[in-house]
Amino acid sequence: MPDKNRDTYLVKKILQYCDDITQAHNLFKDSYDEFRNNSVYRNSIALCLLQIGELSIKLTDDFKEEHSNIPWRAIRGMRNIVAHEYGHIDEEILWETSHKSVDLLREFCQKII
């Protein structure tokens, strides 16, 4: 698969995980209290963020350089935290990332595809 097609495919997959995060928030009525107390809710958000990080790693360097306004390093960093330090994740950071950062990433992905 040519690099441009691969990048587009990966961006579409990232967008799907952004949408999955929104669906999880809607399912649990976007309640921070529910998020803090419900491991199913937290786990669904964390898994999506992990997958977004995995997919972003596979994007070509040219694509990431062309879109350097996206914090690719931070996305990879969040993936590493979820993958390696799950029991120690700050719930507030996970919550804020799943709202603010994911909304910006979703907008970016929609523009690309």
LUMTORLO-227546 format. One record per residue (C-alpha): residue in three letters; residue number from 1; x, y, z. Coordinates in steps of 0.25 Angstrom, whole numbers, plus 2048, in hexadecimal, padded with zeros to 3 digits. Layout:
<rs>
<r "ALA" NUM <X Y Z>>
...
</rs>
This chain:
<rs>
<r "MET" 1 <800 800 800>>
<r "PRO" 2 <806 80D 7FC>>
<r "ASP" 3 <80A 816 808>>
<r "LYS" 4 <7FF 821 805>>
<r "ASN" 5 <7F4 816 804>>
<r "ARG" 6 <7FA 810 811>>
<r "ASP" 7 <7F9 81D 818>>
<r "THR" 8 <7EB 820 814>>
<r "TYR" 9 <7E7 812 819>>
<r "LEU" 10 <7EE 814 826>>
<r "VAL" 11 <7E7 822 828>>
<r "LYS" 12 <7D9 81B 825>>
<r "LYS" 13 <7DC 811 830>>
<r "ILE" 14 <7E0 81C 83A>>
<r "LEU" 15 <7D3 823 837>>
<r "GLN" 16 <7CC 816 83A>>
<r "TYR" 17 <7D2 816 847>>
<r "CYS" 18 <7CF 824 84A>>
<r "ASP" 19 <7C1 821 847>>
<r "ASP" 20 <7C1 815 850>>
<r "ILE" 21 <7C6 81E 85B>>
<r "THR" 22 <7BA 827 858>>
<r "GLN" 23 <7B0 81B 858>>
<r "ALA" 24 <7B6 817 866>>
<r "HIS" 25 <7B4 825 86C>>
<r "ASN" 26 <7A6 825 866>>
<r "LEU" 27 <7A3 817 86B>>
<r "PHE" 28 <7A7 81B 879>>
<r "LYS" 29 <7A0 829 878>>
<r "ASP" 30 <7AE 830 878>>
<r "SER" 31 <7AE 82F 888>>
<r "TYR" 32 <7BC 831 88E>>
<r "ASP" 33 <7B7 82A 89B>>
<r "GLU" 34 <7B3 81E 893>>
<r "PHE" 35 <7C0 81E 88C>>
<r "ARG" 36 <7C7 81E 899>>
<r "ASN" 37 <7BF 813 89F>>
<r "ASN" 38 <7BD 80A 893>>
<r "SER" 39 <7C9 802 88E>>
<r "VAL" 40 <7C1 7FE 881>>
<r "TYR" 41 <7C0 80D 87D>>
<r "ARG" 42 <7CE 810 881>>
<r "ASN" 43 <7D4 804 879>>
<r "SER" 44 <7CC 807 86D>>
<r "ILE" 45 <7D2 815 86C>>
<r "ALA" 46 <7E0 810 870>>
<r "LEU" 47 <7DF 805 865>>
<r "CYS" 48 <7DB 80F 85A>>
<r "LEU" 49 <7E6 818 85E>>
<r "LEU" 50 <7F0 80D 85E>>
<r "GLN" 51 <7EB 809 850>>
<r "ILE" 52 <7EC 817 84B>>
<r "GLY" 53 <7FB 818 850>>
<r "GLU" 54 <7FE 80B 849>>
<r "LEU" 55 <7F8 80F 83C>>
<r "SER" 56 <7FF 81D 83D>>
<r "ILE" 57 <80D 816 83E>>
<r "LYS" 58 <80A 80F 831>>
<r "LEU" 59 <808 81C 829>>
<r "THR" 60 <813 820 820>>
<r "ASP" 61 <81E 82A 825>>
<r "ASP" 62 <81A 833 819>>
<r "PHE" 63 <80C 833 81D>>
<r "LYS" 64 <80F 837 82B>>
<r "GLU" 65 <819 841 827>>
<r "GLU" 66 <80E 847 81D>>
<r "HIS" 67 <804 848 829>>
<r "SER" 68 <80E 84C 834>>
<r "ASN" 69 <803 854 83B>>
<r "ILE" 70 <7FD 847 840>>
<r "PRO" 71 <805 842 84D>>
<r "TRP" 72 <809 835 847>>
<r "ARG" 73 <813 833 852>>
<r "ALA" 74 <809 836 85D>>
<r "ILE" 75 <7FF 82C 857>>
<r "ARG" 76 <80A 821 857>>
<r "GLY" 77 <80D 825 865>>
<r "MET" 78 <7FF 823 869>>
<r "ARG" 79 <7FF 815 862>>
<r "ASN" 80 <80B 812 86A>>
<r "ILE" 81 <805 816 878>>
<r "VAL" 82 <7F8 80E 875>>
<r "ALA" 83 <800 802 870>>
<r "HIS" 84 <80B 801 87B>>
<r "GLU" 85 <806 809 887>>
<r "TYR" 86 <7F7 806 886>>
<r "GLY" 87 <7F5 805 895>>
<r "HIS" 88 <7FB 812 898>>
<r "ILE" 89 <7F4 81B 88D>>
<r "ASP" 90 <7EF 828 893>>
<r "GLU" 91 <7E0 827 890>>
<r "GLU" 92 <7DE 836 88E>>
<r "ILE" 93 <7E9 836 883>>
<r "LEU" 94 <7E2 82A 87C>>
<r "TRP" 95 <7D5 831 87D>>
<r "GLU" 96 <7DA 83F 878>>
<r "THR" 97 <7E2 838 86D>>
<r "SER" 98 <7D6 830 869>>
<r "HIS" 99 <7CE 83D 867>>
<r "LYS" 100 <7D7 849 863>>
<r "SER" 101 <7E2 842 85C>>
<r "VAL" 102 <7D9 837 855>>
<r "ASP" 103 <7D0 842 850>>
<r "LEU" 104 <7DB 849 849>>
<r "LEU" 105 <7E1 83C 843>>
<r "ARG" 106 <7D3 839 83E>>
<r "GLU" 107 <7D2 846 837>>
<r "PHE" 108 <7E0 844 831>>
<r "CYS" 109 <7DC 836 82C>>
<r "GLN" 110 <7D0 83B 826>>
<r "LYS" 111 <7D7 846 81E>>
<r "ILE" 112 <7E1 83B 819>>
<r "ILE" 113 <7D7 831 814>>
</rs>
